[in-house]
């Protein structure tokens, strides 16, 4: 996987002065493949791209998926397939001068009795700016415990709604396997003659963690006219040879 680098910069007024406050963290995504009962270590780098000295604090969270498929942080203990309690950092805070760079080593101790599959965690690199104001970046861990992977999804339903801005097509699906996947979802709109008149494709596919339930929304803007239609959803998450195909008929009046 290519190295992913993330930067964040804001301009604040502190006192009577304008200040540039920002940080850079890399790698932002950390994929790890290992065996149960093993240890692993690596490091993340934090760069102070502010024009002033800044303190940075590393705060652990569980990693989860929100209802639309986006990754989100959760309090420890609330995430499914959590690896957060396996991970420690040294140091877990440091102060950097402008343009300064600091490194934190992460240590991962995988339990002997853990099941195979995917486990996940997040570290929030927090930078207090002033009273009540913080900025930060999330660094995400994707840990795969080697063994028999079960990459499996189900499409639970398709709903179609008429909106002021067009027709919304909601595809509800779940990850019922033991490892994350990045789905490719295509929704084709067909008229009464069976002709494809619109093709909608999900963009910026993100990892969907095990146990997640997601509602992906497509918007068909400016449908041509009233009539009867079908949406054919092709959902691919494992290989192009075995997609899930679901069909929903609907009318525009």
C-alpha positions as CSV (number, residue, x, y, z in Angstrom):
1,X,0.0,0.0,0.0
2,X,1.3,3.4,-0.9
3,X,2.3,5.8,2.0
4,X,-0.6,8.1,2.8
5,X,0.2,11.5,4.2
6,X,-2.3,13.9,5.7
7,X,-1.9,17.6,6.5
8,X,-4.2,20.1,8.2
9,X,-3.7,23.8,8.4
10,X,-5.9,26.6,9.9
11,X,-5.4,30.3,10.4
12,X,-6.4,31.6,13.9
13,X,-6.4,34.9,15.5
14,X,-4.8,34.6,18.9
15,X,-4.8,37.8,20.9
16,X,-4.3,40.5,18.2
17,X,-2.1,38.3,16.0
18,X,-2.9,36.0,13.1
19,X,-1.3,32.6,13.5
20,X,-0.9,29.7,11.1
21,X,-1.7,26.4,13.0
22,X,-1.2,23.0,11.4
23,X,0.2,19.6,11.5
24,X,1.2,16.8,9.2
25,X,1.0,13.1,10.1
26,X,2.3,10.1,8.1
27,X,1.5,7.4,7.5
28,X,-2.2,8.2,8.0
29,X,-3.3,4.6,7.3
30,X,-1.3,1.7,8.7
31,X,-2.1,-1.8,7.3
32,X,-0.5,-4.7,9.2
33,X,-0.6,-8.4,8.6
34,X,0.6,-10.7,11.4
35,X,0.0,-13.9,13.4
36,X,-1.9,-14.2,16.7
37,X,0.3,-14.1,19.7
38,X,3.0,-12.0,18.0
39,X,4.3,-8.5,18.6
40,X,4.8,-5.7,16.0
41,X,6.2,-2.2,16.1
42,X,6.6,0.8,13.8
43,X,6.4,4.5,14.0
44,X,4.4,7.5,12.9
45,X,5.8,10.9,12.2
46,X,4.2,14.2,13.3
47,X,5.4,17.5,11.7
48,X,4.5,20.9,13.2
49,X,3.7,23.1,10.2
50,X,2.6,25.9,12.5
51,X,4.4,29.2,12.9
52,X,4.6,28.6,16.7
53,X,5.6,25.9,19.2
54,X,2.9,23.3,19.6
55,X,2.2,20.4,21.9
56,X,0.8,17.2,20.4
57,X,-1.0,14.5,22.3
58,X,-1.8,11.0,21.0
59,X,-5.3,9.8,22.1
60,X,-6.5,6.3,21.3
61,X,-10.0,5.5,20.0
62,X,-11.8,2.6,18.5
63,X,-12.5,2.8,14.7
64,X,-16.0,2.3,13.3
65,X,-18.1,3.0,10.3
66,X,-21.0,5.5,10.3
67,X,-24.3,4.8,8.5
68,X,-23.2,6.3,5.2
69,X,-20.0,4.2,5.1
70,X,-17.5,6.8,6.4
71,X,-14.9,5.8,8.9
72,X,-15.4,7.4,12.4
73,X,-13.8,7.3,15.8
74,X,-15.6,5.7,18.7
75,X,-14.9,5.6,22.5
76,X,-12.8,2.6,23.5
77,X,-15.0,-0.5,23.9
78,X,-17.7,0.6,21.4
79,X,-16.0,-0.5,18.2
80,X,-16.5,-4.0,16.7
81,X,-13.3,-6.0,16.1
82,X,-11.2,-3.4,18.1
83,X,-7.5,-3.6,18.4
84,X,-7.1,-0.5,20.5
85,X,-6.1,-2.2,23.7
86,X,-3.3,-4.0,21.9
87,X,-1.5,-0.8,21.0
88,X,0.7,1.5,23.1
89,X,2.7,4.5,22.0
90,X,6.0,5.9,23.2
91,X,6.0,8.8,23.6
92,X,2.3,9.6,23.7
93,X,2.9,13.4,23.7
94,X,5.6,15.8,22.6
95,X,6.2,19.5,22.0
96,X,7.6,20.6,18.7
97,X,9.1,24.0,17.5
98,X,7.9,25.5,14.2
99,X,8.8,23.1,11.4
100,X,9.8,20.5,14.0
101,X,9.3,16.8,13.5
102,X,8.6,14.2,16.1
103,X,8.3,10.4,15.9
104,X,6.2,8.1,18.1
105,X,6.8,4.3,18.2
106,X,3.7,2.1,18.3
107,X,3.9,-1.3,19.9
108,X,1.3,-3.9,19.1
109,X,0.9,-7.1,21.2
110,X,-1.6,-9.5,19.6
111,X,-3.4,-11.8,22.0
112,X,-2.8,-15.6,21.7
113,X,-6.5,-16.4,21.7
114,X,-7.7,-13.8,19.1
115,X,-9.7,-15.1,16.1
116,X,-8.5,-14.6,12.6
117,X,-9.8,-11.6,10.6
118,X,-9.6,-7.9,10.7
119,X,-9.1,-5.7,13.7
120,X,-9.0,-1.9,13.8
121,X,-8.0,1.1,15.9
122,X,-7.5,4.9,15.6
123,X,-5.0,7.3,17.1
124,X,-6.1,11.0,17.2
125,X,-3.1,13.3,17.1
126,X,-4.5,16.3,19.0
127,X,-3.1,19.8,19.0
128,X,-4.6,22.3,21.5
129,X,-4.6,25.7,19.9
130,X,-6.2,27.9,22.6
131,X,-8.9,27.5,25.3
132,X,-11.6,25.2,23.9
133,X,-10.1,25.0,20.5
134,X,-8.2,21.9,19.2
135,X,-7.2,20.6,15.8
136,X,-6.1,17.1,14.9
137,X,-5.6,14.2,12.5
138,X,-6.7,10.6,12.8
139,X,-4.2,7.8,12.1
140,X,-5.9,4.5,11.3
141,X,-4.8,0.9,12.0
142,X,-6.0,-2.0,9.8
143,X,-4.6,-5.2,11.4
144,X,-5.2,-8.5,9.7
145,X,-4.7,-11.7,11.8
146,X,-3.7,-14.4,9.3
147,X,-5.9,-17.4,8.8
148,X,-9.1,-18.1,6.8
149,X,-10.5,-14.8,5.7
150,X,-14.3,-14.6,5.2
151,X,-14.9,-11.6,2.9
152,X,-18.7,-11.6,2.7
153,X,-21.4,-9.0,2.1
154,X,-25.2,-9.0,1.8
155,X,-27.4,-6.4,0.1
156,X,-30.4,-6.0,2.3
157,X,-32.5,-3.9,0.1
158,X,-33.0,-1.0,-2.3
159,X,-35.2,2.0,-1.6
160,X,-36.1,4.7,-4.1
161,X,-37.3,8.2,-3.1
162,X,-38.5,11.2,-5.1
163,X,-36.6,14.3,-4.0
164,X,-36.7,18.0,-5.1
165,X,-33.3,17.6,-6.6
166,X,-34.0,14.3,-8.3
167,X,-34.4,10.6,-7.5
168,X,-32.5,9.1,-4.5
169,X,-31.5,5.4,-4.6
170,X,-30.6,4.0,-1.3
171,X,-28.6,0.7,-1.3
172,X,-28.5,-1.0,2.1
173,X,-25.8,-3.5,2.7
174,X,-23.8,-5.2,5.5
175,X,-20.4,-6.7,6.0
176,X,-21.0,-10.1,7.6
177,X,-17.5,-11.4,7.1
178,X,-14.4,-11.1,9.4
179,X,-12.4,-8.7,7.3
180,X,-12.9,-5.2,5.8
181,X,-13.5,-4.7,2.1
182,X,-13.9,-1.7,-0.3
183,X,-17.1,-2.1,-2.3
184,X,-17.6,-1.1,-5.9
185,X,-21.3,-0.2,-6.4
186,X,-22.9,0.5,-9.8
187,X,-26.6,1.5,-10.2
188,X,-28.0,1.4,-13.7
189,X,-31.3,3.0,-14.5
190,X,-33.3,1.3,-17.2
191,X,-36.5,2.5,-19.0
192,X,-39.5,0.4,-19.9
193,X,-37.7,-0.8,-23.0
194,X,-34.8,-2.2,-20.9
195,X,-32.4,0.4,-22.2
196,X,-29.8,1.8,-19.8
197,X,-30.4,5.6,-19.6
198,X,-28.2,6.4,-16.6
199,X,-25.2,4.8,-14.8
200,X,-24.3,5.9,-11.3
201,X,-21.0,4.7,-9.7
202,X,-19.9,5.1,-6.1
203,X,-16.7,7.1,-5.9
204,X,-14.1,7.3,-3.2
205,X,-14.8,3.8,-1.9
206,X,-13.7,3.4,1.7
207,X,-13.0,0.3,3.9
208,X,-16.2,-1.2,5.3
209,X,-15.3,-2.9,8.6
210,X,-16.8,-6.3,9.7
211,X,-20.2,-6.0,11.4
212,X,-21.0,-2.6,9.7
213,X,-24.4,-1.8,8.2
214,X,-24.3,0.9,5.5
215,X,-26.8,2.9,3.6
216,X,-25.2,4.1,0.3
217,X,-27.1,6.9,-1.4
218,X,-27.1,7.7,-5.2
219,X,-28.8,10.7,-6.6
220,X,-30.2,10.6,-10.1
221,X,-30.5,14.3,-11.0
222,X,-33.0,15.6,-13.5
223,X,-34.8,12.3,-14.5
224,X,-36.1,12.7,-18.0
225,X,-39.8,12.2,-17.7
226,X,-42.6,10.4,-15.8
227,X,-42.8,6.6,-16.3
228,X,-41.8,3.2,-15.1
229,X,-38.1,2.4,-14.4
230,X,-35.8,-0.2,-12.9
231,X,-32.6,0.3,-11.1
232,X,-30.2,-2.6,-11.4
233,X,-27.5,-2.5,-8.6
234,X,-24.3,-4.5,-9.2
235,X,-22.3,-4.8,-5.9
236,X,-18.8,-6.1,-6.1
237,X,-16.5,-6.5,-3.1
238,X,-14.5,-9.6,-3.5
239,X,-13.9,-10.3,-7.2
240,X,-15.4,-9.1,-10.5
241,X,-16.6,-12.7,-11.1
242,X,-19.1,-12.9,-8.3
243,X,-21.0,-9.7,-7.9
244,X,-24.3,-9.3,-6.0
245,X,-27.1,-8.1,-8.3
246,X,-30.3,-6.6,-7.0
247,X,-33.2,-5.1,-8.9
248,X,-35.8,-2.5,-7.8
249,X,-38.7,-1.3,-10.0
250,X,-40.1,2.2,-9.4
251,X,-42.3,4.8,-11.0
252,X,-41.9,8.6,-11.5
253,X,-45.3,10.4,-11.5
